[in-house]
Amino acid sequence: MTARLVTDDEIVMNFEVDRYMSAPSPAERELLIRAPAPVLDVGCGPGRHVMALVESGRLAMGVDVAPSAVDIATKRGAPVLLRSVFERIPAAGRWASALLLDGNIGIGGNPHALLVRLTELLRSDGRVLAEVEAPGTPTRALSVRIEWSDRISPAFPWARVGVDDIGNVASRGGYQLEEIWSAEHRWFAHLKLR
């Protein structure tokens, strides 16, 4: 099943619900190996990455603002909280890594503000593992809505960050870009606090 993210100017981005609900793919599992514990999964959705981390014996927690996603994650046994990353987060300053997968570097429509917020939550040697957009994709703030079946969500702020610009976005947020790689037709970046 595919839902769509639709911008105010009618740009359509597919949202792969089946992937979102299933176990992490091989590329995602490889990425999770790079995430030192404890791991904070920002925008964790139904908790698939959190569960994979916990099942591998690592301390992890997810946060998400969608009650339905948090309900699914909780029923799976994933340690998740229903809240925004911009609200109070337990163990602030002690997280070793943060995940921004499935485009979640766009949460809130301001990647700079999100990365700065994560500097408050991560320890001094912390890192962010983020999924970014393919080469040639411009970095920009958006207002989007989710459309699936006959339902349409209210609009919310989002952003897209292209792989070509992640180094600049990281630097402005207080990080250095350690690595960029592609797997399964997706792009990922490893950012480390400076």
LODONU-94967 format. One record per residue (C-alpha): residue number from 1; residue in one letter; x negated, y negated, z. Coordinates in nm, 4 decimals. Example, Ala and Ser with C-alpha at 12.3 -4.5 7.8 and 13.67 -1.06 7.14 Angstrom:
BEGIN
[1, A, [-1.2300, 0.4500, 0.7800]]
[2, S, [-1.3670, 0.1060, 0.7140]]
This chain:
BEGIN
[1, M, [0.0000, 0.0000, 0.0000]]
[2, T, [-0.1291, -0.3457, -0.0870]]
[3, A, [-0.0197, -0.6717, 0.0620]]
[4, R, [-0.1282, -1.0049, -0.0829]]
[5, L, [-0.2858, -1.3122, 0.0681]]
[6, V, [-0.1463, -1.6064, -0.1286]]
[7, T, [-0.2828, -1.9597, -0.1017]]
[8, D, [-0.0821, -2.2811, -0.1273]]
[9, D, [-0.2099, -2.3212, -0.4826]]
[10, E, [-0.0960, -1.9648, -0.5624]]
[11, I, [-0.4353, -1.7949, -0.5729]]
[12, V, [-0.3716, -1.4288, -0.4929]]
[13, M, [-0.6129, -1.2103, -0.2979]]
[14, N, [-0.5274, -0.8443, -0.2466]]
[15, F, [-0.5177, -0.7186, 0.1100]]
[16, E, [-0.5772, -0.3440, 0.1255]]
[17, V, [-0.3427, -0.2260, 0.3999]]
[18, D, [-0.4432, 0.1408, 0.3616]]
[19, R, [-0.8087, 0.0533, 0.4251]]
[20, Y, [-0.7082, -0.1711, 0.7138]]
[21, M, [-0.5197, 0.1168, 0.8795]]
[22, S, [-0.7643, 0.4024, 0.8099]]
[23, A, [-1.0906, 0.5098, 0.9721]]
[24, P, [-1.4003, 0.3074, 0.8800]]
[25, S, [-1.5503, 0.3886, 0.5412]]
[26, P, [-1.9093, 0.5160, 0.5075]]
[27, A, [-2.0313, 0.1604, 0.4355]]
[28, E, [-1.8532, 0.0296, 0.7450]]
[29, R, [-1.9963, 0.3103, 0.9593]]
[30, E, [-2.3440, 0.2193, 0.8346]]
[31, L, [-2.2774, -0.1430, 0.9283]]
[32, L, [-2.1581, -0.0419, 1.2757]]
[33, I, [-2.4907, 0.1332, 1.3370]]
[34, R, [-2.6560, -0.2092, 1.2959]]
[35, A, [-2.4408, -0.3609, 1.5729]]
[36, P, [-2.6059, -0.3380, 1.9155]]
[37, A, [-2.3689, -0.2949, 2.2085]]
[38, P, [-2.1766, -0.4464, 2.3607]]
[39, V, [-1.9854, -0.5361, 2.0445]]
[40, L, [-1.7024, -0.7882, 2.0124]]
[41, D, [-1.4778, -0.7232, 1.7097]]
[42, V, [-1.3170, -1.0563, 1.6205]]
[43, G, [-0.9867, -1.0141, 1.4389]]
[44, C, [-0.9963, -0.6419, 1.5158]]
[45, G, [-0.6541, -0.5656, 1.3703]]
[46, P, [-0.5485, -0.2082, 1.4490]]
[47, G, [-0.8832, -0.1390, 1.6167]]
[48, R, [-1.0436, 0.0974, 1.3682]]
[49, H, [-1.3960, -0.0430, 1.4147]]
[50, V, [-1.3565, -0.0675, 1.7921]]
[51, M, [-1.2461, 0.2967, 1.8094]]
[52, A, [-1.5387, 0.4112, 1.5957]]
[53, L, [-1.7804, 0.2269, 1.8245]]
[54, V, [-1.6227, 0.3631, 2.1422]]
[55, E, [-1.6154, 0.7157, 2.0008]]
[56, S, [-1.9893, 0.6844, 1.9293]]
[57, G, [-2.0471, 0.6027, 2.2967]]
[58, R, [-2.0960, 0.2270, 2.2628]]
[59, L, [-1.9239, -0.0452, 2.4619]]
[60, A, [-1.6923, -0.2488, 2.2398]]
[61, M, [-1.3822, -0.4639, 2.2623]]
[62, G, [-1.1575, -0.6244, 2.0029]]
[63, V, [-0.9516, -0.9421, 1.9986]]
[64, D, [-0.6682, -1.0273, 1.7619]]
[65, V, [-0.3746, -1.2693, 1.7552]]
[66, A, [-0.1326, -1.0327, 1.5777]]
[67, P, [0.0888, -0.8535, 1.8336]]
[68, S, [0.1740, -0.5704, 1.5923]]
[69, A, [-0.1946, -0.4996, 1.5191]]
[70, V, [-0.2880, -0.5085, 1.8875]]
[71, D, [0.0023, -0.2750, 1.9635]]
[72, I, [-0.1293, -0.0219, 1.7077]]
[73, A, [-0.4835, -0.0544, 1.8457]]
[74, T, [-0.3639, -0.0068, 2.2033]]
[75, K, [-0.1654, 0.3028, 2.1081]]
[76, R, [-0.4831, 0.4408, 1.9487]]
[77, G, [-0.6628, 0.3849, 2.2790]]
[78, A, [-0.8812, 0.0970, 2.1589]]
[79, P, [-0.9837, -0.1634, 2.4171]]
[80, V, [-0.8342, -0.4794, 2.2657]]
[81, L, [-0.6924, -0.8094, 2.3839]]
[82, L, [-0.4061, -1.0079, 2.2330]]
[83, R, [-0.5677, -1.3501, 2.2040]]
[84, S, [-0.7627, -1.5869, 1.9881]]
[85, V, [-1.1408, -1.5802, 1.9937]]
[86, F, [-1.1139, -1.9502, 2.0830]]
[87, E, [-0.9440, -1.8619, 2.4138]]
[88, R, [-1.1160, -1.7173, 2.7219]]
[89, I, [-1.3071, -1.4013, 2.6327]]
[90, P, [-1.4430, -1.1695, 2.9043]]
[91, A, [-1.8221, -1.1358, 2.9372]]
[92, A, [-1.8902, -1.4647, 2.7575]]
[93, G, [-2.2615, -1.4989, 2.6936]]
[94, R, [-2.3233, -1.1253, 2.7254]]
[95, W, [-2.2070, -0.9797, 2.3916]]
[96, A, [-2.4972, -0.8423, 2.1854]]
[97, S, [-2.3111, -0.8565, 1.8559]]
[98, A, [-1.9898, -0.9750, 1.6979]]
[99, L, [-1.8108, -0.8318, 1.3963]]
[100, L, [-1.6363, -1.0503, 1.1380]]
[101, L, [-1.5226, -0.7835, 0.8925]]
[102, D, [-1.2402, -0.7777, 0.6375]]
[103, G, [-1.2935, -1.1475, 0.5640]]
[104, N, [-1.2609, -1.2517, 0.9286]]
[105, I, [-1.5348, -1.5120, 0.8937]]
[106, G, [-1.2377, -1.7116, 0.7603]]
[107, I, [-1.0424, -1.7045, 1.0890]]
[108, G, [-0.9095, -2.0493, 1.1710]]
[109, G, [-1.0072, -2.1955, 0.8351]]
[110, N, [-1.3420, -2.3242, 0.9640]]
[111, P, [-1.6340, -2.0772, 0.9504]]
[112, H, [-1.8671, -2.3321, 1.1109]]
[113, A, [-1.6413, -2.3688, 1.4171]]
[114, L, [-1.6033, -1.9909, 1.4427]]
[115, L, [-1.9784, -1.9300, 1.4322]]
[116, V, [-2.0392, -2.2048, 1.6885]]
[117, R, [-1.7775, -2.0448, 1.9144]]
[118, L, [-1.9578, -1.7126, 1.8832]]
[119, T, [-2.2806, -1.8774, 2.0040]]
[120, E, [-2.0946, -1.9257, 2.3353]]
[121, L, [-1.9958, -1.5602, 2.3527]]
[122, L, [-2.3179, -1.3934, 2.2335]]
[123, R, [-2.6334, -1.3521, 2.4392]]
[124, S, [-2.9450, -1.5415, 2.3279]]
[125, D, [-3.0603, -1.2623, 2.0933]]
[126, G, [-2.7084, -1.2020, 1.9617]]
[127, R, [-2.6120, -1.1295, 1.6062]]
[128, V, [-2.3074, -1.1485, 1.3806]]
[129, L, [-2.2278, -0.8891, 1.1153]]
[130, A, [-1.9914, -1.0488, 0.8658]]
[131, E, [-1.8195, -0.9514, 0.5458]]
[132, V, [-1.8390, -1.2236, 0.2818]]
[133, E, [-1.7075, -1.2744, -0.0695]]
[134, A, [-1.8823, -1.1653, -0.3903]]
[135, P, [-2.1372, -1.3814, -0.5740]]
[136, G, [-1.9810, -1.6749, -0.7533]]
[137, T, [-1.6979, -1.7126, -0.4999]]
[138, P, [-1.6863, -2.0712, -0.3708]]
[139, T, [-1.6750, -2.1333, 0.0022]]
[140, R, [-1.3588, -2.3212, 0.0909]]
[141, A, [-1.0851, -2.3698, 0.3477]]
[142, L, [-0.7401, -2.2414, 0.2584]]
[143, S, [-0.3861, -2.2217, 0.3833]]
[144, V, [-0.2586, -1.8693, 0.3187]]
[145, R, [0.0434, -1.6523, 0.3765]]
[146, I, [0.0725, -1.2739, 0.3713]]
[147, E, [0.3266, -1.1269, 0.1310]]
[148, W, [0.4243, -0.7593, 0.1459]]
[149, S, [0.7413, -0.5799, 0.0426]]
[150, D, [1.0128, -0.8416, 0.0856]]
[151, R, [0.8445, -1.0243, 0.3746]]
[152, I, [0.6392, -1.3436, 0.3808]]
[153, S, [0.4436, -1.4634, 0.6847]]
[154, P, [0.4196, -1.8260, 0.7897]]
[155, A, [0.1177, -2.0048, 0.6419]]
[156, F, [-0.2004, -2.0072, 0.8492]]
[157, P, [-0.5504, -2.1560, 0.8076]]
[158, W, [-0.8149, -1.9314, 0.6515]]
[159, A, [-1.1443, -1.9715, 0.4699]]
[160, R, [-1.3468, -1.7801, 0.2175]]
[161, V, [-1.7253, -1.7744, 0.2453]]
[162, G, [-1.9164, -1.6656, -0.0624]]
[163, V, [-2.2360, -1.4652, -0.0376]]
[164, D, [-2.4130, -1.7467, -0.2256]]
[165, D, [-2.3378, -1.9900, 0.0596]]
[166, I, [-2.3605, -1.7708, 0.3717]]
[167, G, [-2.7175, -1.8845, 0.4435]]
[168, N, [-2.6066, -2.2496, 0.4605]]
[169, V, [-2.2987, -2.1675, 0.6679]]
[170, A, [-2.5111, -1.9587, 0.9061]]
[171, S, [-2.7775, -2.2270, 0.9439]]
[172, R, [-2.5219, -2.4986, 1.0242]]
[173, G, [-2.3727, -2.2682, 1.2890]]
[174, G, [-2.7040, -2.1998, 1.4649]]
[175, Y, [-2.8011, -1.8701, 1.2991]]
[176, Q, [-3.0608, -1.7471, 1.0585]]
[177, L, [-2.9658, -1.5162, 0.7773]]
[178, E, [-3.1475, -1.1870, 0.8314]]
[179, E, [-3.0087, -0.9773, 0.5483]]
[180, I, [-2.7442, -0.9547, 0.2758]]
[181, W, [-2.6363, -0.6254, 0.1219]]
[182, S, [-2.3614, -0.4766, -0.0883]]
[183, A, [-2.1876, -0.1418, -0.0508]]
[184, E, [-1.8601, -0.0041, -0.1850]]
[185, H, [-1.8105, -0.3207, -0.3939]]
[186, R, [-1.8171, -0.5339, -0.0758]]
[187, W, [-2.0729, -0.7849, 0.0540]]
[188, F, [-2.2104, -0.8091, 0.4074]]
[189, A, [-2.4436, -1.0418, 0.5958]]
[190, H, [-2.6468, -1.0005, 0.9140]]
[191, L, [-2.6862, -1.3291, 1.1034]]
[192, K, [-2.9066, -1.3714, 1.4098]]
[193, L, [-2.8954, -1.6512, 1.6646]]
[194, R, [-3.1912, -1.8875, 1.6383]]
